């Protein structure tokens, strides 16, 4: 997934994928973490088309 600089700056950053996954489990909507090519940290996205959604506990 390509993130533009403007979007990267607006999104919350998580240092680890585990930290981002913890937030997705607490959210009331389906979210997926991804590693940003710009900041090298993790962001969350609600886009899931064509992506595997990790199951809790895996």
Secondary structure, DSSP 8 states (H G I E B T S, - for coil): ----HHHHHHS--BSSHHHHHHHHHHSSS--EEEE-TTTSSEEEE---TT-----TT-
